[in-house]
Amino acid sequence: MHNHPSGDPTPSGADMRMTRELVDIAKPLGIAIHDHIIVGRDGHASFRSLGLIEG
């Protein structure tokens, strides 16, 4: 979880790349990344809800 000081919780390209890297690194270690949530003044974005992380 992290925030976007701009207020827009839309995931950036960097957010998506970093999350994919974390998922790829964690998987062989038996660690599941359940979600990545971005909080902004205008609400929040859940990678799981957006279909960017598989469950």
PyMOL Python script that loads the backbone (N, CA, C, O; Angstrom):
from pymol import cmd

cmd.read_pdbstr("""\
ATOM      1  N   MET A   1       0.843  -1.160   0.000  1.00  0.00           N
ATOM      2  CA  MET A   1       0.000   0.000   0.000  1.00  0.00           C
ATOM      3  C   MET A   1       0.897   1.234   0.000  1.00  0.00           C
ATOM      4  O   MET A   1       1.923   1.284   0.679  1.00  0.00           O
ATOM      5  N   HIS A   2       0.485   2.212  -0.771  1.00  0.00           N
ATOM      6  CA  HIS A   2       1.155   3.503  -0.728  1.00  0.00           C
ATOM      7  C   HIS A   2       0.179   4.579  -1.181  1.00  0.00           C
ATOM      8  O   HIS A   2      -0.935   4.277  -1.609  1.00  0.00           O
ATOM      9  N   ASN A   3       0.598   5.819  -1.087  1.00  0.00           N
ATOM     10  CA  ASN A   3      -0.274   6.910  -1.497  1.00  0.00           C
ATOM     11  C   ASN A   3       0.296   7.633  -2.705  1.00  0.00           C
ATOM     12  O   ASN A   3       1.490   7.564  -2.998  1.00  0.00           O
ATOM     13  N   HIS A   4      -0.594   8.325  -3.394  1.00  0.00           N
ATOM     14  CA  HIS A   4      -0.206   9.224  -4.478  1.00  0.00           C
ATOM     15  C   HIS A   4      -0.533  10.633  -4.005  1.00  0.00           C
ATOM     16  O   HIS A   4      -1.707  10.995  -3.928  1.00  0.00           O
ATOM     17  N   PRO A   5       0.465  11.425  -3.690  1.00  0.00           N
ATOM     18  CA  PRO A   5       0.216  12.780  -3.197  1.00  0.00           C
ATOM     19  C   PRO A   5      -0.578  13.651  -4.174  1.00  0.00           C
ATOM     20  O   PRO A   5      -1.186  14.642  -3.769  1.00  0.00           O
ATOM     21  N   SER A   6      -0.572  13.285  -5.455  1.00  0.00           N
ATOM     22  CA  SER A   6      -1.337  14.060  -6.440  1.00  0.00           C
ATOM     23  C   SER A   6      -2.837  13.952  -6.185  1.00  0.00           C
ATOM     24  O   SER A   6      -3.615  14.785  -6.653  1.00  0.00           O
ATOM     25  N   GLY A   7      -3.244  12.909  -5.431  1.00  0.00           N
ATOM     26  CA  GLY A   7      -4.665  12.693  -5.175  1.00  0.00           C
ATOM     27  C   GLY A   7      -5.299  11.696  -6.117  1.00  0.00           C
ATOM     28  O   GLY A   7      -6.372  11.168  -5.822  1.00  0.00           O
ATOM     29  N   ASP A   8      -4.660  11.423  -7.249  1.00  0.00           N
ATOM     30  CA  ASP A   8      -5.188  10.474  -8.240  1.00  0.00           C
ATOM     31  C   ASP A   8      -4.636   9.084  -7.926  1.00  0.00           C
ATOM     32  O   ASP A   8      -3.430   8.865  -8.035  1.00  0.00           O
ATOM     33  N   PRO A   9      -5.501   8.139  -7.537  1.00  0.00           N
ATOM     34  CA  PRO A   9      -5.019   6.804  -7.173  1.00  0.00           C
ATOM     35  C   PRO A   9      -4.760   5.871  -8.358  1.00  0.00           C
ATOM     36  O   PRO A   9      -4.445   4.699  -8.153  1.00  0.00           O
ATOM     37  N   THR A  10      -4.883   6.361  -9.575  1.00  0.00           N
ATOM     38  CA  THR A  10      -4.668   5.516 -10.748  1.00  0.00           C
ATOM     39  C   THR A  10      -3.238   4.962 -10.752  1.00  0.00           C
ATOM     40  O   THR A  10      -2.285   5.729 -10.615  1.00  0.00           O
ATOM     41  N   PRO A  11      -3.075   3.637 -10.907  1.00  0.00           N
ATOM     42  CA  PRO A  11      -1.731   3.050 -10.929  1.00  0.00           C
ATOM     43  C   PRO A  11      -0.900   3.592 -12.095  1.00  0.00           C
ATOM     44  O   PRO A  11      -1.378   3.682 -13.225  1.00  0.00           O
ATOM     45  N   SER A  12       0.332   3.944 -11.804  1.00  0.00           N
ATOM     46  CA  SER A  12       1.246   4.409 -12.846  1.00  0.00           C
ATOM     47  C   SER A  12       1.956   3.211 -13.473  1.00  0.00           C
ATOM     48  O   SER A  12       1.864   2.091 -12.969  1.00  0.00           O
ATOM     49  N   GLY A  13       2.652   3.451 -14.559  1.00  0.00           N
ATOM     50  CA  GLY A  13       3.447   2.401 -15.180  1.00  0.00           C
ATOM     51  C   GLY A  13       4.490   1.861 -14.209  1.00  0.00           C
ATOM     52  O   GLY A  13       4.738   0.657 -14.156  1.00  0.00           O
ATOM     53  N   ALA A  14       5.099   2.766 -13.440  1.00  0.00           N
ATOM     54  CA  ALA A  14       6.096   2.347 -12.453  1.00  0.00           C
ATOM     55  C   ALA A  14       5.456   1.486 -11.361  1.00  0.00           C
ATOM     56  O   ALA A  14       6.063   0.515 -10.909  1.00  0.00           O
ATOM     57  N   ASP A  15       4.236   1.831 -10.931  1.00  0.00           N
ATOM     58  CA  ASP A  15       3.522   1.023  -9.935  1.00  0.00           C
ATOM     59  C   ASP A  15       3.297  -0.386 -10.471  1.00  0.00           C
ATOM     60  O   ASP A  15       3.499  -1.368  -9.756  1.00  0.00           O
ATOM     61  N   MET A  16       2.882  -0.482 -11.723  1.00  0.00           N
ATOM     62  CA  MET A  16       2.596  -1.790 -12.317  1.00  0.00           C
ATOM     63  C   MET A  16       3.866  -2.620 -12.480  1.00  0.00           C
ATOM     64  O   MET A  16       3.864  -3.819 -12.199  1.00  0.00           O
ATOM     65  N   ARG A  17       4.957  -1.985 -12.936  1.00  0.00           N
ATOM     66  CA  ARG A  17       6.225  -2.715 -13.103  1.00  0.00           C
ATOM     67  C   ARG A  17       6.756  -3.214 -11.760  1.00  0.00           C
ATOM     68  O   ARG A  17       7.163  -4.369 -11.640  1.00  0.00           O
ATOM     69  N   MET A  18       6.751  -2.339 -10.751  1.00  0.00           N
ATOM     70  CA  MET A  18       7.263  -2.715  -9.441  1.00  0.00           C
ATOM     71  C   MET A  18       6.444  -3.849  -8.839  1.00  0.00           C
ATOM     72  O   MET A  18       7.002  -4.775  -8.249  1.00  0.00           O
ATOM     73  N   THR A  19       5.134  -3.782  -8.982  1.00  0.00           N
ATOM     74  CA  THR A  19       4.265  -4.824  -8.431  1.00  0.00           C
ATOM     75  C   THR A  19       4.524  -6.151  -9.134  1.00  0.00           C
ATOM     76  O   THR A  19       4.605  -7.188  -8.476  1.00  0.00           O
ATOM     77  N   ARG A  20       4.654  -6.137 -10.438  1.00  0.00           N
ATOM     78  CA  ARG A  20       4.930  -7.360 -11.201  1.00  0.00           C
ATOM     79  C   ARG A  20       6.266  -7.951 -10.757  1.00  0.00           C
ATOM     80  O   ARG A  20       6.382  -9.165 -10.586  1.00  0.00           O
ATOM     81  N   GLU A  21       7.275  -7.098 -10.569  1.00  0.00           N
ATOM     82  CA  GLU A  21       8.584  -7.576 -10.114  1.00  0.00           C
ATOM     83  C   GLU A  21       8.480  -8.216  -8.728  1.00  0.00           C
ATOM     84  O   GLU A  21       9.054  -9.279  -8.490  1.00  0.00           O
ATOM     85  N   LEU A  22       7.751  -7.574  -7.816  1.00  0.00           N
ATOM     86  CA  LEU A  22       7.576  -8.132  -6.472  1.00  0.00           C
ATOM     87  C   LEU A  22       6.866  -9.482  -6.515  1.00  0.00           C
ATOM     88  O   LEU A  22       7.264 -10.418  -5.821  1.00  0.00           O
ATOM     89  N   VAL A  23       5.816  -9.583  -7.328  1.00  0.00           N
ATOM     90  CA  VAL A  23       5.080 -10.848  -7.460  1.00  0.00           C
ATOM     91  C   VAL A  23       6.011 -11.931  -8.006  1.00  0.00           C
ATOM     92  O   VAL A  23       6.025 -13.052  -7.498  1.00  0.00           O
ATOM     93  N   ASP A  24       6.792 -11.598  -9.042  1.00  0.00           N
ATOM     94  CA  ASP A  24       7.696 -12.570  -9.658  1.00  0.00           C
ATOM     95  C   ASP A  24       8.808 -13.015  -8.705  1.00  0.00           C
ATOM     96  O   ASP A  24       9.202 -14.181  -8.717  1.00  0.00           O
ATOM     97  N   ILE A  25       9.311 -12.101  -7.889  1.00  0.00           N
ATOM     98  CA  ILE A  25      10.370 -12.427  -6.933  1.00  0.00           C
ATOM     99  C   ILE A  25       9.818 -13.243  -5.766  1.00  0.00           C
ATOM    100  O   ILE A  25      10.458 -14.187  -5.304  1.00  0.00           O
ATOM    101  N   ALA A  26       8.635 -12.876  -5.295  1.00  0.00           N
ATOM    102  CA  ALA A  26       8.056 -13.522  -4.111  1.00  0.00           C
ATOM    103  C   ALA A  26       7.560 -14.939  -4.388  1.00  0.00           C
ATOM    104  O   ALA A  26       7.634 -15.803  -3.513  1.00  0.00           O
ATOM    105  N   LYS A  27       7.057 -15.182  -5.593  1.00  0.00           N
ATOM    106  CA  LYS A  27       6.433 -16.474  -5.913  1.00  0.00           C
ATOM    107  C   LYS A  27       7.336 -17.681  -5.639  1.00  0.00           C
ATOM    108  O   LYS A  27       6.892 -18.620  -4.978  1.00  0.00           O
ATOM    109  N   PRO A  28       8.586 -17.694  -6.120  1.00  0.00           N
ATOM    110  CA  PRO A  28       9.430 -18.866  -5.863  1.00  0.00           C
ATOM    111  C   PRO A  28       9.768 -19.057  -4.381  1.00  0.00           C
ATOM    112  O   PRO A  28      10.187 -20.137  -3.964  1.00  0.00           O
ATOM    113  N   LEU A  29       9.583 -18.007  -3.604  1.00  0.00           N
ATOM    114  CA  LEU A  29       9.849 -18.092  -2.170  1.00  0.00           C
ATOM    115  C   LEU A  29       8.612 -18.533  -1.388  1.00  0.00           C
ATOM    116  O   LEU A  29       8.654 -18.654  -0.163  1.00  0.00           O
ATOM    117  N   GLY A  30       7.515 -18.770  -2.104  1.00  0.00           N
ATOM    118  CA  GLY A  30       6.281 -19.195  -1.458  1.00  0.00           C
ATOM    119  C   GLY A  30       5.521 -18.052  -0.804  1.00  0.00           C
ATOM    120  O   GLY A  30       4.681 -18.276   0.067  1.00  0.00           O
ATOM    121  N   ILE A  31       5.816 -16.823  -1.226  1.00  0.00           N
ATOM    122  CA  ILE A  31       5.144 -15.649  -0.672  1.00  0.00           C
ATOM    123  C   ILE A  31       4.133 -15.139  -1.696  1.00  0.00           C
ATOM    124  O   ILE A  31       4.477 -14.882  -2.849  1.00  0.00           O
ATOM    125  N   ALA A  32       2.894 -14.998  -1.262  1.00  0.00           N
ATOM    126  CA  ALA A  32       1.841 -14.499  -2.151  1.00  0.00           C
ATOM    127  C   ALA A  32       1.613 -13.018  -1.890  1.00  0.00           C
ATOM    128  O   ALA A  32       1.472 -12.588  -0.746  1.00  0.00           O
ATOM    129  N   ILE A  33       1.580 -12.255  -2.963  1.00  0.00           N
ATOM    130  CA  ILE A  33       1.221 -10.839  -2.871  1.00  0.00           C
ATOM    131  C   ILE A  33      -0.284 -10.786  -3.145  1.00  0.00           C
ATOM    132  O   ILE A  33      -0.724 -11.067  -4.260  1.00  0.00           O
ATOM    133  N   HIS A  34      -1.054 -10.433  -2.148  1.00  0.00           N
ATOM    134  CA  HIS A  34      -2.511 -10.477  -2.276  1.00  0.00           C
ATOM    135  C   HIS A  34      -3.107  -9.238  -2.939  1.00  0.00           C
ATOM    136  O   HIS A  34      -4.146  -9.330  -3.593  1.00  0.00           O
ATOM    137  N   ASP A  35      -2.471  -8.096  -2.780  1.00  0.00           N
ATOM    138  CA  ASP A  35      -3.000  -6.870  -3.375  1.00  0.00           C
ATOM    139  C   ASP A  35      -1.953  -5.776  -3.275  1.00  0.00           C
ATOM    140  O   ASP A  35      -0.984  -5.891  -2.524  1.00  0.00           O
ATOM    141  N   HIS A  36      -2.155  -4.739  -4.023  1.00  0.00           N
ATOM    142  CA  HIS A  36      -1.371  -3.509  -3.960  1.00  0.00           C
ATOM    143  C   HIS A  36      -2.421  -2.416  -4.020  1.00  0.00           C
ATOM    144  O   HIS A  36      -3.147  -2.298  -5.007  1.00  0.00           O
ATOM    145  N   ILE A  37      -2.501  -1.630  -2.983  1.00  0.00           N
ATOM    146  CA  ILE A  37      -3.534  -0.599  -2.895  1.00  0.00           C
ATOM    147  C   ILE A  37      -2.870   0.764  -2.933  1.00  0.00           C
ATOM    148  O   ILE A  37      -1.891   1.017  -2.231  1.00  0.00           O
ATOM    149  N   ILE A  38      -3.419   1.638  -3.764  1.00  0.00           N
ATOM    150  CA  ILE A  38      -2.941   3.017  -3.855  1.00  0.00           C
ATOM    151  C   ILE A  38      -4.044   3.919  -3.319  1.00  0.00           C
ATOM    152  O   ILE A  38      -5.199   3.827  -3.733  1.00  0.00           O
ATOM    153  N   VAL A  39      -3.668   4.788  -2.397  1.00  0.00           N
ATOM    154  CA  VAL A  39      -4.624   5.706  -1.774  1.00  0.00           C
ATOM    155  C   VAL A  39      -4.329   7.118  -2.266  1.00  0.00           C
ATOM    156  O   VAL A  39      -3.176   7.545  -2.324  1.00  0.00           O
ATOM    157  N   GLY A  40      -5.376   7.818  -2.611  1.00  0.00           N
ATOM    158  CA  GLY A  40      -5.250   9.217  -3.014  1.00  0.00           C
ATOM    159  C   GLY A  40      -6.425  10.008  -2.481  1.00  0.00           C
ATOM    160  O   GLY A  40      -7.385   9.440  -1.962  1.00  0.00           O
ATOM    161  N   ARG A  41      -6.347  11.285  -2.608  1.00  0.00           N
ATOM    162  CA  ARG A  41      -7.416  12.168  -2.141  1.00  0.00           C
ATOM    163  C   ARG A  41      -8.751  11.800  -2.805  1.00  0.00           C
ATOM    164  O   ARG A  41      -9.815  11.951  -2.205  1.00  0.00           O
ATOM    165  N   ASP A  42      -8.679  11.319  -4.039  1.00  0.00           N
ATOM    166  CA  ASP A  42      -9.885  11.009  -4.814  1.00  0.00           C
ATOM    167  C   ASP A  42     -10.347   9.559  -4.664  1.00  0.00           C
ATOM    168  O   ASP A  42     -11.151   9.086  -5.468  1.00  0.00           O
ATOM    169  N   GLY A  43      -9.850   8.846  -3.644  1.00  0.00           N
ATOM    170  CA  GLY A  43     -10.274   7.458  -3.439  1.00  0.00           C
ATOM    171  C   GLY A  43      -9.084   6.527  -3.370  1.00  0.00           C
ATOM    172  O   GLY A  43      -7.996   6.915  -2.946  1.00  0.00           O
ATOM    173  N   HIS A  44      -9.306   5.279  -3.798  1.00  0.00           N
ATOM    174  CA  HIS A  44      -8.237   4.284  -3.783  1.00  0.00           C
ATOM    175  C   HIS A  44      -8.353   3.394  -5.009  1.00  0.00           C
ATOM    176  O   HIS A  44      -9.387   3.353  -5.676  1.00  0.00           O
ATOM    177  N   ALA A  45      -7.266   2.681  -5.290  1.00  0.00           N
ATOM    178  CA  ALA A  45      -7.244   1.709  -6.387  1.00  0.00           C
ATOM    179  C   ALA A  45      -6.642   0.421  -5.847  1.00  0.00           C
ATOM    180  O   ALA A  45      -5.597   0.438  -5.197  1.00  0.00           O
ATOM    181  N   SER A  46      -7.307  -0.693  -6.120  1.00  0.00           N
ATOM    182  CA  SER A  46      -6.846  -2.011  -5.715  1.00  0.00           C
ATOM    183  C   SER A  46      -6.411  -2.771  -6.962  1.00  0.00           C
ATOM    184  O   SER A  46      -7.197  -2.954  -7.891  1.00  0.00           O
ATOM    185  N   PHE A  47      -5.166  -3.208  -6.977  1.00  0.00           N
ATOM    186  CA  PHE A  47      -4.678  -3.965  -8.130  1.00  0.00           C
ATOM    187  C   PHE A  47      -5.505  -5.240  -8.324  1.00  0.00           C
ATOM    188  O   PHE A  47      -5.767  -5.636  -9.460  1.00  0.00           O
ATOM    189  N   ARG A  48      -5.916  -5.882  -7.235  1.00  0.00           N
ATOM    190  CA  ARG A  48      -6.723  -7.095  -7.347  1.00  0.00           C
ATOM    191  C   ARG A  48      -8.068  -6.762  -8.008  1.00  0.00           C
ATOM    192  O   ARG A  48      -8.499  -7.457  -8.928  1.00  0.00           O
ATOM    193  N   SER A  49      -8.720  -5.707  -7.541  1.00  0.00           N
ATOM    194  CA  SER A  49     -10.031  -5.326  -8.095  1.00  0.00           C
ATOM    195  C   SER A  49      -9.913  -4.929  -9.564  1.00  0.00           C
ATOM    196  O   SER A  49     -10.841  -5.143 -10.344  1.00  0.00           O
ATOM    197  N   LEU A  50      -8.777  -4.354  -9.937  1.00  0.00           N
ATOM    198  CA  LEU A  50      -8.559  -3.928 -11.322  1.00  0.00           C
ATOM    199  C   LEU A  50      -8.096  -5.083 -12.199  1.00  0.00           C
ATOM    200  O   LEU A  50      -7.927  -4.909 -13.406  1.00  0.00           O
ATOM    201  N   GLY A  51      -7.887  -6.260 -11.614  1.00  0.00           N
ATOM    202  CA  GLY A  51      -7.425  -7.424 -12.377  1.00  0.00           C
ATOM    203  C   GLY A  51      -5.945  -7.393 -12.688  1.00  0.00           C
ATOM    204  O   GLY A  51      -5.489  -8.100 -13.586  1.00  0.00           O
ATOM    205  N   LEU A  52      -5.178  -6.579 -11.957  1.00  0.00           N
ATOM    206  CA  LEU A  52      -3.746  -6.472 -12.205  1.00  0.00           C
ATOM    207  C   LEU A  52      -2.939  -7.457 -11.371  1.00  0.00           C
ATOM    208  O   LEU A  52      -1.753  -7.661 -11.632  1.00  0.00           O
ATOM    209  N   ILE A  53      -3.570  -8.077 -10.361  1.00  0.00           N
ATOM    210  CA  ILE A  53      -2.966  -9.160  -9.582  1.00  0.00           C
ATOM    211  C   ILE A  53      -3.981 -10.295  -9.580  1.00  0.00           C
ATOM    212  O   ILE A  53      -5.149 -10.104  -9.241  1.00  0.00           O
ATOM    213  N   GLU A  54      -3.517 -11.468  -9.961  1.00  0.00           N
ATOM    214  CA  GLU A  54      -4.410 -12.622  -9.993  1.00  0.00           C
ATOM    215  C   GLU A  54      -4.591 -13.205  -8.603  1.00  0.00           C
ATOM    216  O   GLU A  54      -3.682 -13.155  -7.773  1.00  0.00           O
ATOM    217  N   GLY A  55      -5.747 -13.746  -8.361  1.00  0.00           N
ATOM    218  CA  GLY A  55      -6.009 -14.344  -7.061  1.00  0.00           C
ATOM    219  C   GLY A  55      -6.201 -15.764  -7.196  1.00  0.00           C
ATOM    220  O   GLY A  55      -6.435 -16.453  -6.203  1.00  0.00           O
TER     221      GLY A  55
END
""", "prot")
cmd.dss("prot")
cmd.show_as("cartoon", "prot")
cmd.util.cbc("prot")
cmd.orient("prot")
